[in-house]
């Protein structure tokens, strides 16, 4: 709906979403495999394709989803692909060389939805208890008693993924009023990435991770630091606050 209010063609948004979902799934799996290659996959590489056994990484989903959606837009906009891909998209029922949103513009629109989806996904992590955290004596420490839970028989521990769930929702509430205030396009997505990574970096200190890369930092924290530094540089160098733009009168229409 937000994309439609921004004057974008609905079919284009759906197409970007499909490519982003595919890219997100691939990215989430690849980053997880890299992180746990020596522990789970080196001795039995066929397990790489056992996606039904679980194993994804949220940073891989974010980066892969962004890459997938960006690739779609780049292909649609690239002149050297117009002849071949234009025929394909016309065959699939999409308008050839329709007005396409910029990568930054579409990224800004998807940021709140991605953040909400991340919070919802953490509900499943809280329920199944697969992410171990440091022991705690606090009254909200979690003890898993289900026989299928990976956290069975462990002492009461911090509900670290629940902390992240709450952080995601708080961050969404903070960012929502700013969604029309940052320019150029893409800076809102950069702000989301930087702030989320900051929270994830500190929350990860509570989690028990088997793989350590630098000093006491795990893979997610290393990636978080990279995102924070890149986001900080972009925001300082390029971002500026503006008054909210009036809503466009034209609405994107779904093509037949």
PyMOL commands that set and color helices and strands:
alter all, ss='L'
color gray80, all
select helices_A, chain A and resi 2-5+10-35+37-41+45-49+51-53+58-77+79-91+103-128+160-176+187-206+219-238
alter helices_A, ss='H'
color red, helices_A
select strands_A, chain A and resi 182-183+240-241
alter strands_A, ss='S'
color yellow, strands_A
deselect
rebuild
show_as cartoon
